[in-house]
């Protein structure tokens, strides 16, 4: 399965939250 894609989405979301913080 595409766990790599899921990891990319999660890390992207975390990066976005970090930028907003």
JOHU-V533571 format. One record per residue. N is the residue number from 1. RES is the residue in one small letter. PHI is phi in radians with two decimals (999 if undefined). Layout:
BEGIN
N&RES&PHI ; N&RES&PHI
END
This chain:
BEGIN
1&x&999 ; 2&x&-1.54 ; 3&x&-1.19 ; 4&x&-1.08 ; 5&x&-1.17 ; 6&x&-1.07 ; 7&x&-1.05 ; 8&x&-1.15 ; 9&x&-1.14 ; 10&x&-1.10 ; 11&x&-1.13 ; 12&x&-1.16 ; 13&x&-1.15 ; 14&x&-1.13 ; 15&x&-1.13 ; 16&x&-1.16 ; 17&x&-1.11 ; 18&x&-1.13 ; 19&x&-1.22 ; 20&x&-1.32 ; 21&x&-1.12
END
